[in-house]
Each structure stands twice: as structure tokens, then as C-alpha cells.
């Protein structure tokens, strides 16, 4: 089996031209990233696990949620995304193809020593762009426009914009 494990906040902080945490809420950035990855997963048909840490969250429980076909992990209080990823690669890296997307150098070294493959956020973005361009040229249709959830993807664009402005308090 092939796994792609992504340090979500690390990618959001590296892709500054797509995610502006000064203007957009962290929740909006997470939703946009998950939608992008969902479209990518639909084309690549691989297991994608996106990890967001709750290291600084008081009482944050460990949660695993499905987002389309993605697995989204929110670590428990006191656990970093890095420690979750290290454990995952240790358990699965020798018997499966495990790619880890992070810019954290130490995490990349640990990934490779456990049998995984390291991918920087920059390399991953280039891979997404190349693959989705090839998909568009071959006639592949994205599952849904990049919106925040399945219900909202069924709402017309003008209603979506109005609801989004209300949600953001504008």
C-alpha cells in the first residue's frame, strides 16, 4: 500500500502564496488544503493522511476524521504532528511505501531512517501541479470545486459567497 502522510500546518506555513494566516483563519486554510488534497487524492488514488497537531491545545483529544477519502488526524494535547508521523512511519515504513511531506529537517531524517521517503512541501506542490495539469489535459474532472465541505459544495456560488461573508463576520 502507498501512504502519503502530510504535516498539515507545516505545509500551510510553507505555501505562503496560497495561505495567508494574517488574513485568513486557520480553519479556512485547513479547509482549503483539505479540498486541494482531496482532489489530488481522487486523481492519484493513494491513501492520504493529513496530520494537524494539537500540541498547544488544552485538553485536545486525539481525533481521526474522514474528509472525502482523506484521513485527517488531530493529535492529542501534548503530542506533535512530528511524533505521530514518526510513529506511523516506524510502524508502516518497512512494509509499505510511505512518503512524508514536511520541511522539518529532523523529521525528514527520521522518516528516511525508518524506511519512508521524505518530500519537501515545495517538491510536493510541484508534484501536485504537474499531476493535476496532466489530469486536466486527459479530461479528468475534479470531484468538486474547492469549498469548505460537502454540503457547501452543493450551494450555488452566489449563495456560498453570501454565507461565507456572514461566517467571517463581514
C-alpha positions as a printed NumPy array, in Angstrom:
array([[  0.   ,   0.   ,   0.   ],
       [  1.136,   3.557,  -0.653],
       [  0.679,   6.232,   2.005],
       [  1.204,   9.956,   1.761],
       [  1.468,  11.481,   5.251],
       [  1.323,  15.271,   5.359],
       [  2.219,  17.614,   8.204],
       [ -0.731,  19.941,   7.575],
       [  0.359,  23.042,   9.452],
       [  3.864,  22.72 ,   8.07 ],
       [  2.504,  22.787,   4.5  ],
       [  0.169,  25.707,   5.269],
       [  3.104,  27.686,   6.682],
       [  5.331,  26.844,   3.701],
       [  2.826,  27.655,   0.932],
       [  2.597,  31.349,   1.808],
       [  1.299,  32.351,  -1.612],
       [ -1.776,  30.133,  -1.089],
       [ -2.306,  30.513,   2.637],
       [ -2.108,  33.904,   4.331],
       [ -2.575,  33.394,   8.046],
       [ -2.592,  37.16 ,   8.569],
       [ -5.792,  37.471,   6.502],
       [ -7.39 ,  34.011,   6.636],
       [ -8.378,  31.974,   9.649],
       [ -6.531,  28.763,  10.372],
       [ -9.806,  26.887,   9.836],
       [-10.19 ,  28.37 ,   6.324],
       [ -6.607,  27.44 ,   5.463],
       [ -7.131,  23.882,   6.726],
       [-10.336,  23.531,   4.688],
       [ -8.681,  24.806,   1.516],
       [ -5.714,  22.491,   1.978],
       [ -8.005,  19.506,   2.581],
       [-10.031,  20.285,  -0.533],
       [ -6.869,  20.552,  -2.633],
       [ -5.604,  17.26 ,  -1.245],
       [ -8.973,  15.589,  -1.768],
       [ -8.905,  16.46 ,  -5.459],
       [ -5.33 ,  15.235,  -5.672],
       [ -6.186,  12.007,  -3.852],
       [ -9.078,  11.389,  -6.23 ],
       [ -6.694,  11.542,  -9.156],
       [ -3.802,   9.611,  -7.595],
       [ -5.926,   7.064,  -5.708],
       [ -3.497,   6.704,  -2.795],
       [ -4.055,   6.777,   0.951],
       [ -3.501,  10.336,   2.212],
       [ -3.24 ,  11.109,   5.913],
       [ -3.106,  14.772,   6.932],
       [ -1.866,  15.44 ,  10.471],
       [ -2.622,  18.613,  12.405],
       [ -1.118,  18.843,  15.85 ],
       [ -2.938,  19.988,  18.941],
       [  0.295,  20.241,  20.88 ],
       [ -0.647,  23.56 ,  22.483],
       [ -4.395,  22.851,  22.822],
       [ -5.594,  22.298,  26.387],
       [ -7.494,  19.026,  26.688],
       [ -7.35 ,  18.351,  22.966],
       [ -8.317,  14.712,  22.363],
       [ -6.802,  12.612,  19.604],
       [ -9.316,  12.607,  16.722],
       [ -9.342,  10.946,  13.336],
       [-11.888,  12.218,  10.836],
       [-12.692,  11.386,   7.257],
       [-12.72 ,  14.22 ,   4.746],
       [-13.909,  12.674,   1.497],
       [-11.359,   9.844,   1.23 ],
       [ -8.661,  11.607,   3.253],
       [ -7.856,  10.64 ,   6.831],
       [ -7.415,  13.75 ,   8.96 ],
       [ -5.666,  13.314,  12.289],
       [ -5.767,  15.904,  15.065],
       [ -3.214,  14.836,  17.664],
       [ -3.971,  14.874,  21.379],
       [ -2.792,  17.542,  23.793],
       [  0.964,  17.443,  24.174],
       [  1.525,  15.403,  21.004],
       [  3.137,  16.981,  17.972],
       [  2.382,  16.071,  14.385],
       [  6.039,  15.024,  14.162],
       [  5.675,  12.391,  16.884],
       [  2.529,  10.967,  15.259],
       [  4.259,  10.849,  11.87 ],
       [  7.404,   9.242,  13.331],
       [  5.297,   6.502,  14.935],
       [  3.321,   5.943,  11.723],
       [  6.447,   5.636,   9.579],
       [  8.062,   3.332,  12.127],
       [  5.021,   1.021,  12.038],
       [  4.386,   1.106,   8.267],
       [  7.588,   2.291,   6.567],
       [  9.321,  -1.051,   6.083],
       [  6.377,  -2.93 ,   4.58 ],
       [  4.662,  -0.105,   2.652],
       [  5.623,   2.885,   0.563],
       [  5.301,   5.841,   2.956],
       [  6.015,   9.368,   1.774],
       [  6.11 ,  12.153,   4.344],
       [  5.584,  15.785,   3.381],
       [  7.348,  18.139,   5.793],
       [ 10.043,  20.793,   5.723],
       [ 11.284,  19.795,   9.176],
       [ 14.833,  18.526,   8.553],
       [ 14.972,  16.266,  11.616],
       [ 11.617,  14.746,  10.663],
       [ 12.941,  14.076,   7.155],
       [ 15.999,  12.249,   8.589],
       [ 13.842,  10.155,  10.948],
       [ 11.466,   9.345,   8.07 ],
       [ 14.272,   8.092,   5.847],
       [ 15.886,   6.068,   8.647],
       [ 12.531,   4.328,   9.28 ],
       [ 12.072,   3.307,   5.655],
       [  9.967,   6.241,   4.469],
       [ 10.551,   8.768,   1.715],
       [ 10.841,  12.454,   2.535],
       [  9.171,  15.045,   0.332],
       [  9.534,  18.763,   0.943],
       [  6.395,  20.929,   0.695],
       [  7.948,  22.645,  -2.348],
       [  8.547,  19.31 ,  -4.126],
       [  5.051,  18.149,  -3.208],
       [  3.47 ,  21.309,  -4.597],
       [  5.334,  20.83 ,  -7.886],
       [  4.145,  17.208,  -7.986],
       [  0.52 ,  18.263,  -7.405],
       [  0.702,  20.923, -10.118],
       [  2.261,  18.522, -12.622],
       [ -0.177,  15.703, -11.887],
       [ -3.297,  17.864, -11.884],
       [ -2.215,  19.575, -15.114],
       [ -1.83 ,  16.129, -16.704],
       [ -5.229,  15.152, -15.27 ],
       [ -6.89 ,  18.24 , -16.755],
       [ -5.292,  17.561, -20.123],
       [ -6.563,  13.977, -20.048],
       [-10.109,  15.115, -19.262],
       [-10.192,  14.215, -15.544],
       [-12.843,  16.224, -13.707],
       [-12.187,  17.292, -10.134],
       [-14.666,  15.878,  -7.651],
       [-15.88 ,  19.266,  -6.52 ],
       [-14.819,  22.886,  -6.5  ],
       [-12.554,  23.925,  -3.664],
       [-15.016,  24.78 ,  -0.947],
       [-15.019,  24.045,   2.733],
       [-17.298,  20.993,   2.981],
       [-19.59 ,  18.572,   1.154],
       [-22.822,  20.413,   1.993],
       [-21.459,  23.764,   0.841],
       [-20.277,  22.243,  -2.44 ],
       [-23.944,  21.812,  -3.361],
       [-24.749,  25.507,  -2.793],
       [-24.708,  27.931,  -5.735],
       [-21.63 ,  30.224,  -5.911],
       [-23.539,  33.432,  -5.118],
       [-25.227,  31.915,  -2.045],
       [-21.896,  30.398,  -0.984],
       [-20.225,  33.842,  -1.104],
       [-23.021,  35.414,   0.971],
       [-22.864,  32.652,   3.594],
       [-19.068,  32.853,   3.662],
       [-19.222,  36.609,   4.339],
       [-21.722,  36.029,   7.176],
       [-19.498,  33.297,   8.621],
       [-16.466,  35.606,   8.526],
       [-18.453,  38.459,  10.086],
       [-18.158,  40.775,   7.081]])
